[in-house]
Amino acid sequence: MQSLNEHSRLKRLFVVAGAAVGAVLSGWYLFRNIAPGSAKAIPDPIWARFVNVALIMFSAIYLMNLLRRFIERGIKGKRQ
């Protein structure tokens, strides 16, 4: 029973961390896309910005979840 609580704590922690990383990366993307004098002469259309921000958020949370699974396997392997 105790191991289930530990896994749920790790899951919530990694999802929140993934959302935070995704928010930072999305903010950086939007700033670089909208800021005057950036490398791009023409910024992306609005629909592309929404899609790209959604993909960045999904990717960050998904990768943090994969990292959590590898860490849990490592912890489980050390216990046995």
C-alpha positions in Angstrom: 0.0 0.0 0.0 2.8 2.4 0.8 4.4 2.0 -2.6 1.2 3.1 -4.3 1.2 6.4 -2.4 4.9 6.9 -3.3 4.2 6.4 -7.0 1.2 8.7 -7.0 3.3 11.4 -5.3 6.0 11.0 -8.0 3.4 11.1 -10.7 1.9 14.4 -9.6 5.3 15.9 -9.1 6.5 15.0 -12.6 3.3 16.1 -14.3 3.6 19.5 -12.5 7.3 19.7 -13.4 6.5 18.9 -17.1 3.8 21.5 -17.1 6.2 24.1 -15.7 8.9 23.2 -18.3 6.3 23.3 -21.1 5.1 26.7 -19.9 8.6 28.1 -19.9 9.4 26.7 -23.3 6.1 27.9 -24.7 6.8 31.4 -23.3 10.2 31.4 -24.9 8.7 30.3 -28.2 6.1 33.0 -28.2 8.5 35.6 -27.2 11.0 34.7 -30.0 8.1 34.5 -32.5 6.5 37.8 -31.6 9.5 39.9 -30.5 10.6 42.6 -33.0 14.0 42.0 -34.5 13.9 38.3 -34.0 15.5 36.0 -36.6 12.2 35.4 -38.4 11.0 38.2 -40.7 7.4 37.0 -40.7 5.9 35.5 -37.4 3.8 32.4 -37.5 0.1 32.7 -38.0 -2.1 32.6 -34.9 -3.4 29.1 -35.5 0.2 27.8 -35.9 1.1 29.4 -32.5 -1.7 27.6 -30.8 -0.8 24.3 -32.3 2.9 24.7 -31.5 2.2 25.7 -27.9 0.0 22.7 -27.5 2.6 20.4 -28.9 5.3 21.9 -26.7 3.1 21.4 -23.6 2.2 17.8 -24.6 5.8 16.9 -25.3 7.1 18.3 -22.1 4.6 16.5 -19.9 5.0 13.2 -21.9 8.8 13.3 -21.6 8.6 14.0 -17.9 6.2 11.0 -17.5 8.7 8.8 -19.3 11.5 10.0 -17.1 9.3 9.2 -14.0 8.8 5.7 -15.3 12.5 5.1 -15.7 13.2 6.5 -12.2 10.5 4.3 -10.7 12.0 1.2 -12.5 15.4 2.2 -11.1 14.0 2.6 -7.6 12.1 -0.7 -7.9 15.3 -2.5 -9.2 17.4 -1.3 -6.2 14.8 -2.5 -3.7 14.7 -6.0 -5.1 
